[in-house]
Amino acid sequence: MTVSLEQLRRCHVAVDLGAARTRVYVKGLGLVVDEPSAAAVNTRTGSLIAVGELAEQMTGRTPDYIRVARPVTGGTVIDIEMAQRMLRQLLGERLRRQLRRKPRLRAAACTPHDSDPLAQRATVETLVGLGARRVELVDTLISAAVGCGLPVEQPTATMIMVCGAATTQIAVLSLGSIVTAVRVPIGGDAIDHAVIQHLRQRHELMLPSQSVRPLQLALSRAGLAARGPSVTEIHGRDVATGLARTVRVDTTSIREAIHAPLTSVLDGLGKVLRECPPDLVADLTECGIMMVGGSALLPGLDQMLRQATGVPVHIAERPDVCSVLGLGAMLDGKIEPLVLDPIAC
């Protein structure tokens, strides 16, 4: 952790700017914002039309003069001005007025593991533009581990996998620090894209963008496992004619398409385990791997990882909000560090 717990206790608000959703935790109030990271803009006037859930519903359904912008990609702010406008609307006038009363507003934010200085600076400038006098940055792996209740401050190994929309981050933690970690550029969006490409190439069918994730969940009651219905009906648009068409798709082929992008995730998991000290790997055989993030809810993914690694795999109780809840716990002073006093000679 690059920032001390004492500094985090002085913060008033915690922000998790994710590629899929934006979450804000206010000290004393709890989680106040949990909305999609999307904003609809009128390109003719430059005015903001909608943010959050409503803007998400507009994706792919707007006229030419309305653009749905996504100012955050892979946990990195790529459009600072749009991110600030989106956050202002998500917070609302009443909450913004309450935060402005703080004499020196401090904020904490999650940043992806091993993010470059430019990405960190973009996050800081986004929150400074909203009135924060000081911004503390915390590694997403640390905050997510705290949020799901892992004993990160103890001298035992804990392994966490943050399954985001654009990236997957894997790490082994001990004594409040990251022992070894890797960030894989594969997330829920890559799985969505694999399903879309499979249907386009094999069945010449274009699938509406907002129906990809429900399709994954409906493939089988066992998700990525081989059990469940063998055939699924899918409604979409014919590539050649442009007309509506319904096809019956073999769910086994869809599962194989989903497995392809997950190969990189398994390689990253193996790399972390190989670079981890043997004593910590022995601890992992008992405590296992904790999965957090929205993509961790993909049915059967935990079974796949369990079979590939041979260690227990668990999904957090609220995997999608673990990162911001972990930051909130640090702000509220619920985490006590392990104090290691020097030995007197």
Disulfide bonds with the S-S distance in Angstrom:
none
